[in-house]
């Protein structure tokens, strides 16, 4: 997507602090980057059983990464992506992760934490 190959990596519940009544779900991906790489668009997470949908809220939670992980960017070299979703306490999964690309392309991953 967006001139890059994305691969789903590590998924972790409650890695970051969340307000009462909510929890975080962190999703790491690897991106190939490359000469034609462009920024990806919005990342959404949809719970299969309820169809509830959340947008990545890493910036809103002020999450930084000591490992140099970023959001999806135009990058000539491979890199890691960190997405953080702020979910309600009752969200359990499984989920579908969609990442928008340019020209209405969508990368879709099954996430079953």
C-alpha contacts under 8 A as a table, 3 or more apart, distances in Angstrom:
res1	aa1	res2	aa2	distance
1	X	4	X	5.22
1	X	5	X	6.26
1	X	6	X	7.36
1	X	40	X	7.56
1	X	100	X	7.94
1	X	101	X	5.55
1	X	102	X	7.63
1	X	105	X	6.60
1	X	106	X	6.91
1	X	107	X	6.22
2	X	36	X	7.70
2	X	37	X	5.77
2	X	38	X	5.03
2	X	39	X	6.55
2	X	40	X	6.15
2	X	101	X	5.14
2	X	102	X	5.66
2	X	105	X	7.84
3	X	33	X	7.38
3	X	34	X	7.14
3	X	35	X	7.99
3	X	36	X	5.09
3	X	37	X	4.37
3	X	38	X	6.20
4	X	31	X	6.28
4	X	32	X	5.39
4	X	33	X	5.29
4	X	34	X	6.68
4	X	36	X	7.62
4	X	37	X	5.57
4	X	38	X	7.74
5	X	31	X	5.67
5	X	32	X	5.22
5	X	33	X	7.39
6	X	29	X	6.47
6	X	30	X	5.62
6	X	31	X	4.61
6	X	32	X	6.59
6	X	107	X	7.93
7	X	29	X	5.41
7	X	30	X	5.24
7	X	31	X	6.65
8	X	27	X	7.78
8	X	28	X	6.52
8	X	29	X	4.59
8	X	30	X	6.71
8	X	109	X	7.22
9	X	27	X	7.07
9	X	28	X	5.09
9	X	29	X	4.86
9	X	30	X	6.83
10	X	27	X	6.06
10	X	28	X	5.25
10	X	29	X	7.32
11	X	25	X	7.11
11	X	26	X	5.60
11	X	27	X	4.59
11	X	28	X	6.37
11	X	111	X	7.93
11	X	113	X	6.35
12	X	15	X	6.23
12	X	25	X	5.74
12	X	26	X	5.14
12	X	27	X	6.68
12	X	113	X	7.13
13	X	23	X	7.37
13	X	24	X	5.89
13	X	25	X	4.62
13	X	26	X	6.40
13	X	113	X	7.64
14	X	17	X	6.93
14	X	18	X	7.79
14	X	23	X	5.66
14	X	24	X	4.78
14	X	25	X	6.06
14	X	26	X	7.69
15	X	24	X	6.58
15	X	25	X	7.14
15	X	26	X	6.71
16	X	24	X	6.18
16	X	63	X	7.65
17	X	23	X	7.60
17	X	24	X	7.32
18	X	22	X	5.92
18	X	23	X	5.45
18	X	24	X	6.35
18	X	61	X	7.94
18	X	86	X	7.19
19	X	22	X	5.75
19	X	23	X	7.49
21	X	88	X	6.20
21	X	89	X	5.49
22	X	86	X	6.60
22	X	87	X	5.49
22	X	88	X	4.31
22	X	89	X	4.65
23	X	86	X	5.79
23	X	87	X	5.29
23	X	88	X	6.09
23	X	89	X	5.68
24	X	84	X	6.51
24	X	85	X	5.48
24	X	86	X	4.68
24	X	87	X	5.91
25	X	84	X	5.73
25	X	85	X	5.20
25	X	86	X	6.67
25	X	87	X	7.21
26	X	82	X	6.97
26	X	83	X	5.76
26	X	84	X	4.46
26	X	85	X	6.44
27	X	82	X	5.91
27	X	83	X	5.13
27	X	84	X	6.31
28	X	80	X	6.96
28	X	81	X	5.52
28	X	82	X	4.70
28	X	83	X	6.32
29	X	80	X	5.80
29	X	81	X	5.03
29	X	82	X	6.65
30	X	78	X	7.37
30	X	79	X	6.00
30	X	80	X	4.52
30	X	81	X	6.00
31	X	72	X	7.94
31	X	78	X	5.54
31	X	79	X	5.42
31	X	80	X	5.98
31	X	81	X	7.06
32	X	77	X	6.73
32	X	78	X	4.34
32	X	79	X	6.70
33	X	36	X	7.81
33	X	37	X	5.41
33	X	74	X	6.85
33	X	75	X	5.02
33	X	76	X	5.07
33	X	77	X	4.99
33	X	78	X	4.74
33	X	79	X	6.92
34	X	37	X	5.20
34	X	75	X	6.38
34	X	76	X	4.26
34	X	77	X	5.77
34	X	78	X	7.28
35	X	75	X	7.77
35	X	76	X	5.39
36	X	76	X	7.91
37	X	73	X	7.75
37	X	74	X	4.91
37	X	75	X	6.06
37	X	76	X	6.80
38	X	73	X	6.35
38	X	74	X	4.23
38	X	75	X	7.44
38	X	102	X	7.74
39	X	72	X	5.68
39	X	73	X	4.19
39	X	74	X	4.76
39	X	101	X	7.45
39	X	102	X	7.91
40	X	72	X	5.34
40	X	73	X	6.43
40	X	99	X	6.93
40	X	100	X	5.89
40	X	101	X	4.77
40	X	102	X	6.80
41	X	72	X	7.73
41	X	99	X	6.46
41	X	100	X	4.67
41	X	101	X	5.53
41	X	102	X	7.36
42	X	55	X	7.19
42	X	56	X	7.48
42	X	99	X	5.93
42	X	100	X	5.57
43	X	55	X	5.89
43	X	56	X	5.68
43	X	83	X	7.84
43	X	97	X	7.07
43	X	98	X	5.65
43	X	99	X	4.39
43	X	100	X	6.48
44	X	53	X	6.59
44	X	54	X	5.55
44	X	55	X	4.47
44	X	56	X	6.20
44	X	97	X	5.80
44	X	98	X	5.30
44	X	99	X	6.56
45	X	53	X	5.50
45	X	54	X	5.22
45	X	55	X	6.37
45	X	56	X	7.69
45	X	85	X	7.65
45	X	95	X	6.31
45	X	96	X	5.66
45	X	97	X	4.59
45	X	98	X	6.46
46	X	51	X	5.72
46	X	52	X	5.54
46	X	53	X	4.27
46	X	54	X	6.50
46	X	95	X	5.30
46	X	96	X	5.16
46	X	97	X	6.55
47	X	50	X	5.74
47	X	51	X	5.13
47	X	52	X	5.45
47	X	53	X	6.51
47	X	91	X	7.48
47	X	92	X	7.84
47	X	93	X	5.47
47	X	94	X	6.08
47	X	95	X	4.40
47	X	96	X	6.53
48	X	51	X	5.40
48	X	52	X	7.84
48	X	93	X	6.80
48	X	94	X	6.06
48	X	95	X	5.44
48	X	96	X	6.82
49	X	93	X	7.55
49	X	94	X	7.72
54	X	85	X	6.74
54	X	86	X	7.42
54	X	87	X	7.14
55	X	85	X	6.56
56	X	83	X	5.93
56	X	84	X	5.51
56	X	85	X	4.86
56	X	86	X	7.52
57	X	60	X	5.16
57	X	61	X	6.22
57	X	83	X	7.61
57	X	84	X	5.74
57	X	85	X	5.37
57	X	86	X	6.34
58	X	61	X	5.25
58	X	62	X	6.25
58	X	63	X	5.49
58	X	83	X	6.26
58	X	84	X	4.88
58	X	85	X	6.89
59	X	62	X	5.00
59	X	63	X	6.30
60	X	63	X	7.86
65	X	68	X	5.72
65	X	69	X	5.85
65	X	70	X	7.86
66	X	69	X	7.64
68	X	80	X	7.58
69	X	79	X	7.21
69	X	80	X	5.00
69	X	81	X	5.21
69	X	82	X	5.66
70	X	73	X	7.65
70	X	79	X	7.90
70	X	80	X	6.42
70	X	81	X	4.94
70	X	82	X	5.85
71	X	81	X	5.09
71	X	82	X	6.00
71	X	83	X	6.89
72	X	81	X	6.11
75	X	78	X	7.20
75	X	79	X	7.79
87	X	91	X	6.36
88	X	91	X	5.60
93	X	111	X	7.58
93	X	112	X	6.06
93	X	113	X	6.97
94	X	110	X	7.52
94	X	111	X	5.87
94	X	112	X	4.39
94	X	113	X	6.86
95	X	110	X	6.11
95	X	111	X	4.99
95	X	112	X	6.16
96	X	108	X	6.84
96	X	109	X	5.79
96	X	110	X	4.83
96	X	111	X	5.83
97	X	108	X	5.60
97	X	109	X	5.05
97	X	110	X	6.30
97	X	111	X	6.69
98	X	106	X	6.25
98	X	107	X	5.63
98	X	108	X	4.60
98	X	109	X	6.58
99	X	106	X	5.52
99	X	107	X	5.12
99	X	108	X	6.57
100	X	104	X	6.73
100	X	105	X	6.02
100	X	106	X	4.56
100	X	107	X	6.51
101	X	104	X	6.04
101	X	105	X	4.87
101	X	106	X	5.60
101	X	107	X	7.38
102	X	105	X	5.99
